Amino acid sequence: MTSFFPSRTVALYMARLFLVRTFAILAGLVLVLQALDLLSESGKILSVASNGDAEVWRYVSLRAPQIVARFLPFSVLLGTILTLITMNQNSEIVALKSSGLSAHQVLAPLIVASIGVAVLSFAFNDRVVSRATATLSAWQKVNYQQLPVDRGDRSNVWVRAGTDLVEADRISGRGADARLRGVTVYERSGDGILRGLTYGTQGRREGDGWLIYPVQRFEVATGKVTRAASGIVARGVTPDQFTLASVDADGLSFLGLRAAIADLNEAGRPTKALEGALWHKLSGPLSSVLMPLLGAVAAFGIARSGQLFVRAVIGMALGFTYFVADNFALAMGNLGAYPPFLAAWAPFLLFLLIGEAVLLRTEE
């Protein structure tokens, strides 16, 4: 297995060049983009009377992780191209090829280093970016004023209970303390025909169902209206199925989003867009592994032929085209045109094949 790589010294040398350039480019991009973003948002933050420098720095601490996550793959692409151009100009690629190494062996240290970057990117996105995104989104919804305490209140919530549909005008509280207001149960037969309506002014958790009171039931077949002091409805429906009225995929970790999708499925709500976002939490960081392959066109070819700049442009074009295709596929997945797995992984697999084809075609 070790024979696939160059010598240990060469492998460490290439990996160090690649990582230093990648993170140097990332630091420059984050610094410039954060400054530009802050110019547009600082006025909104400071327009709130109680806000000051502390709130501006708080915004920076919440926004910077998002910028890092978005532009890390770009930095890996540019770091790859800069590393390979430098080695090509210094005839180091020619020396490696002359020693009998194939194109894949030359790129092996960069690919291994990019796998480490992908793992770091996933952990960073999962632990830092998701929390920062959730907090910043909530802060922006109140126009950078003091964040209110989230008591879990939701309105106009629909849940499926078997073949029945349950509508709650409002739900407050969480878990066993959840309280419903304005509960309507649409009782349906197995083929979807409406059999009756049950209405309750208030409701609370009782056993595996919900106790609503007072109860008024209307039978569609007979037109009869009956009343009762209370009644149990929506057996098997958990409080989480009511409180998950909306889910922000960017504001949840991988495991948190997977649990939310499971709850929404049980509630009978559409989850295709969220499933695509879940898969993209894996395919997104792995895009860093593609960048050495897409940028490798800058490594091969004689530097003095005058085509080195053209090769670098081709490498950048391939990388940026991948990001365009990735965003397009996600948009199609959100619209339901692509299945979730295809929306997240099709661009990655397509450009993996394109990168291999370009590498094999241009290595000579």
C-alpha positions as CSV (number, residue, x, y, z in Angstrom):
1,M,0.0,0.0,0.0
2,T,2.8,2.4,0.9
3,S,4.4,1.9,-2.6
4,F,1.4,3.8,-4.1
5,F,2.7,7.0,-2.5
6,P,6.0,8.8,-3.2
7,S,8.6,8.6,-0.5
8,R,7.6,9.7,3.0
9,T,9.7,12.9,2.7
10,V,8.1,13.9,-0.6
11,A,4.6,13.0,0.6
12,L,5.0,15.2,3.7
13,Y,6.5,18.0,1.7
14,M,3.6,18.0,-0.8
15,A,1.0,17.7,2.0
16,R,2.6,20.6,3.9
17,L,2.6,22.8,0.9
18,F,-1.0,22.0,0.1
19,L,-2.3,22.5,3.6
20,V,-0.4,25.8,4.3
21,R,-1.6,27.3,1.0
22,T,-5.2,26.1,1.5
23,F,-5.6,27.5,5.0
24,A,-3.7,30.7,4.1
25,I,-6.1,31.3,1.2
26,L,-9.0,30.5,3.5
27,A,-7.9,33.0,6.1
28,G,-7.6,35.7,3.5
29,L,-11.0,34.9,2.0
30,V,-12.7,34.9,5.5
31,L,-11.0,38.2,6.4
32,V,-12.1,40.0,3.3
33,L,-15.6,38.5,3.1
34,Q,-16.3,39.0,6.8
35,A,-15.2,42.7,6.5
36,L,-17.6,43.2,3.5
37,D,-20.4,41.4,5.2
38,L,-19.9,43.4,8.4
39,L,-20.1,46.7,6.4
40,S,-23.7,45.8,5.3
41,E,-24.9,44.4,8.6
42,S,-23.2,46.6,11.3
43,G,-25.7,49.5,10.6
44,K,-28.6,47.2,11.3
45,I,-27.0,45.9,14.5
46,L,-26.1,49.3,15.9
47,S,-29.5,50.7,14.9
48,V,-30.9,48.9,18.0
49,A,-30.4,51.3,21.0
50,S,-29.1,48.6,23.4
51,N,-26.5,47.2,21.0
52,G,-22.8,48.2,20.9
53,D,-19.4,46.8,20.1
54,A,-20.1,43.5,21.9
55,E,-23.1,42.8,19.7
56,V,-21.0,43.5,16.6
57,W,-18.3,41.1,17.7
58,R,-21.0,38.6,18.6
59,Y,-22.3,38.8,15.0
60,V,-18.7,38.2,13.7
61,S,-18.4,35.1,15.9
62,L,-21.7,33.7,14.5
63,R,-21.1,34.7,10.8
64,A,-17.5,33.7,10.5
65,P,-18.1,29.9,10.9
66,Q,-20.6,30.1,8.0
67,I,-18.1,31.8,5.8
68,V,-15.4,29.3,6.7
69,A,-17.8,26.3,5.9
70,R,-18.9,27.8,2.6
71,F,-15.4,28.7,1.2
72,L,-13.3,25.9,2.5
73,P,-13.8,23.8,-0.6
74,F,-12.9,26.9,-2.8
75,S,-9.8,27.3,-0.7
76,V,-8.9,23.6,-1.2
77,L,-9.3,24.0,-5.0
78,L,-7.1,27.2,-5.1
79,G,-4.6,25.6,-2.7
80,T,-4.3,22.6,-4.9
81,I,-3.8,24.7,-8.1
82,L,-1.2,26.9,-6.4
83,T,0.7,24.0,-5.0
84,L,0.8,22.1,-8.3
85,I,1.7,25.2,-10.4
86,T,4.6,25.9,-8.1
87,M,5.9,22.3,-8.3
88,N,5.4,22.3,-12.0
89,Q,7.4,25.6,-12.5
90,N,10.2,24.2,-10.3
91,S,10.3,20.9,-12.4
92,E,9.4,18.9,-9.3
93,I,6.5,17.2,-11.1
94,V,8.8,16.3,-14.0
95,A,11.3,14.8,-11.5
96,L,8.5,12.7,-9.8
97,K,7.2,11.5,-13.2
98,S,10.8,10.7,-14.3
99,S,11.2,8.5,-11.2
100,G,8.3,6.3,-12.5
101,L,5.4,7.7,-10.5
102,S,2.0,7.8,-12.2
103,A,-0.3,10.8,-12.1
104,H,-2.4,9.2,-9.3
105,Q,0.8,8.5,-7.3
106,V,1.8,12.2,-7.6
107,L,-1.6,13.3,-6.4
108,A,-1.9,10.7,-3.6
109,P,-0.4,13.0,-0.8
110,L,-2.8,15.8,-1.7
111,I,-5.8,13.4,-1.8
112,V,-4.9,12.0,1.6
113,A,-4.5,15.5,3.0
114,S,-7.8,16.5,1.5
115,I,-9.5,13.6,3.2
116,G,-8.2,15.0,6.5
117,V,-9.6,18.4,5.6
118,A,-13.0,16.8,4.7
119,V,-13.2,15.1,8.1
120,L,-12.3,18.3,9.9
121,S,-14.9,20.2,7.8
122,F,-17.6,17.7,8.7
123,A,-16.8,18.0,12.4
124,F,-16.6,21.8,12.2
125,N,-19.9,22.0,10.4
126,D,-21.6,19.6,12.7
127,R,-20.4,21.1,16.0
128,V,-19.9,24.7,15.3
129,V,-21.6,25.9,12.1
130,S,-25.0,24.4,12.9
131,R,-25.2,26.0,16.3
132,A,-23.9,29.4,15.0
133,T,-26.5,29.3,12.1
134,A,-29.4,28.5,14.5
135,T,-28.5,31.3,16.8
136,L,-27.8,33.9,14.1
137,S,-31.1,33.0,12.3
138,A,-33.1,33.5,15.5
139,W,-31.3,36.8,16.2
140,Q,-31.9,38.1,12.7
141,K,-35.6,37.2,13.0
142,V,-35.9,39.7,15.8
143,N,-33.8,42.3,13.9
144,Y,-30.8,42.0,16.2
145,Q,-32.7,42.8,19.3
146,Q,-32.5,40.8,22.5
147,L,-33.4,37.2,21.8
148,P,-36.7,36.1,23.5
149,V,-36.9,32.9,25.5
150,D,-38.0,30.1,23.2
151,R,-40.9,28.4,25.0
152,G,-41.7,26.2,22.1
153,D,-44.9,28.0,21.0
154,R,-46.1,27.0,17.5
155,S,-49.2,27.8,15.6
156,N,-51.3,26.2,12.8
157,V,-49.7,22.8,13.2
158,W,-50.9,19.7,11.3
159,V,-50.1,16.1,12.3
160,R,-51.1,12.7,10.9
161,A,-52.4,10.1,13.4
162,G,-52.9,6.9,11.4
163,T,-55.4,7.8,8.7
164,D,-56.7,10.8,10.7
165,L,-55.4,14.4,10.4
166,V,-55.0,16.5,13.6
167,E,-54.9,20.3,13.4
168,A,-53.9,22.5,16.4
169,D,-54.4,26.2,16.2
170,R,-51.6,26.6,18.8
171,I,-49.3,24.5,20.9
172,S,-47.2,25.8,23.9
173,G,-44.7,24.1,26.0
174,R,-42.6,21.0,25.4
175,G,-42.7,17.3,26.2
176,A,-45.3,16.3,28.8
177,D,-46.0,19.9,29.5
178,A,-47.3,20.6,26.0
179,R,-50.7,22.2,25.8
180,L,-52.9,22.4,22.7
181,R,-55.5,25.1,21.8
182,G,-58.2,24.8,19.2
183,V,-57.8,21.1,18.3
184,T,-59.6,19.6,15.3
185,V,-59.4,15.9,14.3
186,Y,-60.4,15.0,10.8
187,E,-61.4,11.3,11.0
188,R,-60.9,9.5,7.7
189,S,-61.4,6.0,6.5
190,G,-58.6,3.9,5.0
191,D,-59.4,5.2,1.5
192,G,-59.3,8.8,2.6
193,I,-63.0,9.5,2.9
194,L,-63.9,11.9,5.7
195,R,-66.1,10.3,8.3
196,G,-66.3,12.9,11.0
197,L,-64.9,16.0,12.7
198,T,-64.0,16.2,16.4
199,Y,-63.2,19.5,17.9
200,G,-61.8,20.4,21.4
201,T,-61.0,23.8,22.8
202,Q,-58.0,22.7,24.8
203,G,-55.8,19.6,25.0
204,R,-53.0,18.0,26.9
205,R,-50.9,14.8,26.9
206,E,-52.7,11.8,28.4
207,G,-51.0,8.4,28.2
208,D,-50.2,7.6,24.6
209,G,-52.8,10.1,23.3
210,W,-54.1,13.6,23.8
211,L,-57.0,14.5,26.1
212,I,-59.1,17.3,24.6
213,Y,-62.0,19.1,26.3
214,P,-64.8,20.0,25.9
215,V,-65.5,17.8,22.9
216,Q,-67.9,18.3,20.0
217,R,-68.1,15.6,17.3
218,F,-69.8,15.9,13.9
219,E,-70.7,12.7,11.9
220,V,-70.6,13.2,8.1
221,A,-72.9,10.3,7.3
222,T,-75.7,11.2,9.6
223,G,-75.1,14.9,10.2
224,K,-75.4,14.2,13.9
225,V,-73.6,16.4,16.4
226,T,-72.6,15.0,19.8
227,R,-71.0,16.7,22.8
228,A,-68.9,15.3,25.7
229,A,-66.8,16.6,28.6
230,S,-63.6,15.2,27.2
231,G,-62.1,12.6,24.9
232,I,-58.8,11.0,23.9
233,V,-57.6,11.6,20.3
234,A,-54.3,11.2,18.3
235,R,-53.0,8.1,20.0
236,G,-49.3,7.5,19.2
237,V,-48.6,11.1,18.4
238,T,-45.7,12.5,20.4
239,P,-45.3,16.1,21.5
240,D,-42.3,16.5,19.2
241,Q,-44.5,15.8,16.2
242,F,-46.4,19.0,17.1
243,T,-43.5,21.2,18.0
244,L,-41.5,20.4,14.9
245,A,-43.6,22.8,12.8
246,S,-40.6,23.9,10.8
247,V,-37.0,22.5,10.6
248,D,-33.9,24.5,9.5
249,A,-31.5,21.9,8.1
250,D,-28.6,24.3,8.3
251,G,-29.2,24.9,12.0
252,L,-29.2,21.2,13.0
253,S,-26.4,18.7,13.4
254,F,-26.3,15.5,11.3
255,L,-27.9,13.4,14.1
256,G,-30.3,16.2,15.0
257,L,-31.5,16.6,11.5
258,R,-31.9,12.8,11.1
259,A,-34.0,12.7,14.3
260,A,-36.1,15.6,13.1
261,I,-36.8,13.9,9.7
262,A,-37.9,10.7,11.6
263,D,-40.3,12.8,13.7
264,L,-41.7,14.6,10.6
265,N,-42.2,11.3,8.8
266,E,-44.2,10.0,11.7
267,A,-46.2,13.2,11.6
268,G,-46.9,12.6,7.9
269,R,-45.1,15.7,6.7
270,P,-42.9,16.0,3.5
271,T,-39.2,15.5,4.2
272,K,-37.7,15.2,0.7
273,A,-35.8,18.5,0.9
274,L,-34.6,17.8,4.4
275,E,-33.4,14.3,3.3
276,G,-31.4,16.0,0.5
277,A,-29.9,18.4,3.0
278,L,-29.0,15.4,5.3
279,W,-27.1,13.7,2.5
280,H,-25.4,16.9,1.6
281,K,-24.0,17.2,5.1
282,L,-21.8,14.2,4.0
283,S,-21.3,15.0,0.3
284,G,-20.5,18.7,1.0
285,P,-17.4,18.2,3.1
286,L,-16.3,15.3,0.8
287,S,-16.1,17.9,-2.1
288,S,-12.7,18.8,-0.7
289,V,-11.5,15.3,-1.8
290,L,-12.5,16.2,-5.4
291,M,-10.5,19.4,-5.6
292,P,-7.0,17.8,-6.0
293,L,-8.4,15.7,-8.8
294,L,-10.1,18.6,-10.6
295,G,-7.1,20.9,-10.1
296,A,-4.6,18.3,-11.2
297,V,-4.7,19.5,-14.8
298,A,-2.4,22.3,-13.6
299,A,0.3,19.8,-12.6
300,F,0.9,18.0,-15.8
301,G,2.4,19.5,-19.0
302,I,5.6,21.3,-19.6
303,A,5.8,24.6,-17.8
304,R,7.8,26.3,-20.5
305,S,5.2,25.4,-23.1
306,G,3.4,28.5,-22.1
307,Q,0.1,26.7,-21.3
308,L,0.5,26.6,-17.5
309,F,-1.8,29.6,-17.0
310,V,-4.4,28.0,-19.4
311,R,-4.2,24.7,-17.4
312,A,-4.7,26.6,-14.1
313,V,-7.8,28.3,-15.6
314,I,-9.1,25.0,-16.7
315,G,-8.6,23.6,-13.2
316,M,-10.4,26.5,-11.6
317,A,-13.2,26.2,-14.2
318,L,-13.8,22.6,-13.4
319,G,-13.9,23.3,-9.7
320,F,-16.3,26.2,-10.0
321,T,-18.5,24.3,-12.4
322,Y,-18.8,21.6,-9.7
323,F,-20.1,24.1,-7.2
324,V,-22.6,25.4,-9.7
325,A,-23.8,21.9,-10.4
326,D,-24.0,21.1,-6.7
327,N,-26.2,24.1,-5.9
328,F,-28.3,23.4,-9.0
329,A,-28.9,19.8,-7.9
330,L,-29.8,20.8,-4.4
331,A,-32.3,23.3,-5.8
332,M,-33.9,20.6,-8.0
333,G,-34.0,18.4,-4.9
334,N,-35.8,21.0,-2.9
335,L,-38.4,21.4,-5.8
336,G,-38.9,17.6,-5.8
337,A,-37.5,17.2,-9.3
338,Y,-34.5,15.0,-8.1
339,P,-34.6,12.3,-5.4
340,P,-32.8,13.4,-2.2
341,F,-29.8,11.0,-2.7
342,L,-29.4,12.0,-6.3
343,A,-29.6,15.7,-5.5
344,A,-26.8,15.4,-2.9
345,W,-24.4,12.8,-4.6
346,A,-24.9,13.1,-8.4
347,P,-22.6,16.2,-8.8
348,F,-19.9,14.5,-6.7
349,L,-20.0,11.3,-8.6
350,L,-20.2,13.1,-12.0
351,F,-17.2,15.3,-11.4
352,L,-15.3,12.4,-9.9
353,L,-15.6,10.7,-13.3
354,I,-14.9,14.0,-15.1
355,G,-11.8,14.6,-13.0
356,E,-10.5,11.1,-13.7
357,A,-11.1,11.5,-17.4
358,V,-9.3,14.8,-17.6
359,L,-6.4,13.5,-15.5
360,L,-5.9,10.4,-17.7
361,R,-6.3,12.6,-20.9
362,T,-3.8,15.3,-19.8
363,E,-1.2,13.5,-17.7
364,E,1.0,13.2,-20.8
